[in-house]
Amino acid sequence: MKEKELERLTELKKIEKDVYNEGYKYICGIDEAGRGPLAGPVVVASVIMPKESMIEGVNDSKKISEKKREKLYDLIIDEAISYGVGIISQDEIDKINILNATKEGLTNSIKELKTKPDIILVDALTKIDTMGIPYRSVIKGDAKIYSIACASIIAKVTRDRIMKEWDKVYSEYGFAAHKGYGTAKHIAAIKEFGLCPIHRRSFTTKFV
């Protein structure tokens, strides 16, 4: 590993190092993907990485290419002590709103963990049900904390894969390319073909 990358990862692990020094053993990072799109689910991932984990390239998923995310996903899954994923459908998002859906996904992802964390570090969310596990909310956590960055990659890759599968069913919308986000092409397709079953009704009122 190059010195510059080692320095970057060391910086990314600084907050966790302080948390370990407080006496916590299992730190869980949590992040979501898909709060903004017009279609598809929101996906929340929880992950507990080994204390010494230093996977080259780990960063906020938004800063990494799709190809690199796929590779990192496999490395993270292989190395993780435990991970869980919560997926909340577009129908549920329409029923309870995106914030509540994200919070529900977070709780579900924690339930999937086979190892119970001692503490949770989460990107920006507050007033969440962590089932009694203490948590700290960190603004822009995916860019500041290693385990949250790992969770952001798991969430993003999981959601992208779901949208690629939906693309096979509703190919006219181009979900494989934009993953349901409101690109010009996607909006044009909505105007031409109307909504499909995976569109979020509460997000698309101004286009239909």
Summary of the structure (lengths in Angstrom):
residues: 208
radius of gyration: 17.5
end to end distance: 50.8
largest distance: 57.3
contacts: 706
relative contact order: 0.20
helix: 50%
strand: 15%
